Amino acid sequence: MQPTKILLADDHALVRRGVRLILDREPDLQVIAEAADGNEAVSLARSQPVDLVILDIAMPRMTGLQAARELSVVRPEVRVLMLTMYDNEQYFFQALKAGASGYVLKSVLDRDLVEACRATMRGEPFLYAGAVTTLVRSYLDRVRQGVDLPAQILTPREEEVLKLVAEGNSSKEIAGLLTISIKTVERHRSNMLQKLGLRDRLDLARYAIRAGLVEP
């Protein structure tokens, strides 16, 4: 298996050196490029065959958050991991909204970074311990404020399509089973990817397993 090719962006050379030392010790991870700001990171990501971009949130010219949003447009297949010294709710939610798959604190780099990279490449979100508390607190605050929360993310028809996708059926086979057009199947699949923040058919299959729609 080829190692995950990583682009590392941080405006501090010492930080980049430390992060690189941690990652290059792992046989499945390889830093192939470095950037000193968000603008350079986006430019390199356009030209380099990277799988994962690690972005510091606070950088000159273009911040990590701005770079993540740009990458989600120009290289949507590339995974993004945010690196920061700030244990801050606002930054955390902005990072998720920008398309990042994880959020790692610099204070615990040696403990969390490698697992965060691997989880991100598996298509799983990586949340440091405090972030889980933040998400739960945000949810409870919305409940107390009476904010309507969706009973379920997917429609019943989308769940039907998802189950069949996870079972390995093609779009043509699903269309036949549900008596709908192939275009409708593909539209449902596109909607599910967007709603769930997923990237591909494999991610949908993993979600279906976690949701109990199919057995692993």
WORA-V976433 format. One record per pair of residues at least 4 apart in sequence whose C-alpha atoms are under 6 Angstrom apart, sorted by the first residue. I is the first residue (numbers start at 1). J is the second residue. If there is no record, write none. Layout:
# WORA-V976433
{{I:J} {I:J}}
This chain:
# WORA-V976433
{{3:28} {3:29} {4:28} {4:29} {4:30} {5:30} {5:31} {5:50} {5:51} {6:30} {6:31} {6:32} {6:50} {6:52} {6:53} {7:31} {7:33} {7:34} {7:53} {8:34} {8:54} {9:34} {9:35} {9:36} {9:55} {10:36} {10:56} {11:36} {11:37} {11:59} {16:20} {20:24} {23:29} {24:30} {35:40} {35:41} {37:59} {37:60} {38:62} {38:63} {38:64} {38:67} {39:62} {44:48} {51:78} {52:78} {52:79} {52:80} {53:80} {54:80} {54:81} {54:82} {55:64} {55:82} {55:83} {56:64} {56:82} {56:83} {56:84} {57:63} {57:64} {57:65} {57:84} {58:63} {59:63} {68:98} {69:98} {71:75} {72:76} {80:100} {80:101} {81:100} {81:101} {81:102} {82:103} {83:104} {84:105} {84:106} {85:105} {85:106} {91:95} {95:100} {96:100} {101:120} {101:125} {102:125} {102:126} {102:127} {109:113} {112:116} {115:119} {116:126} {119:124} {120:124} {120:125} {127:131} {142:147} {143:147} {154:158} {158:162} {158:188} {163:213} {164:169} {165:169} {166:205} {169:173} {171:182} {172:182} {175:179} {175:180} {175:181} {175:182} {192:196} {193:197} {193:198} {198:203} {208:213} {209:213} {209:214} {209:215} {209:216}}
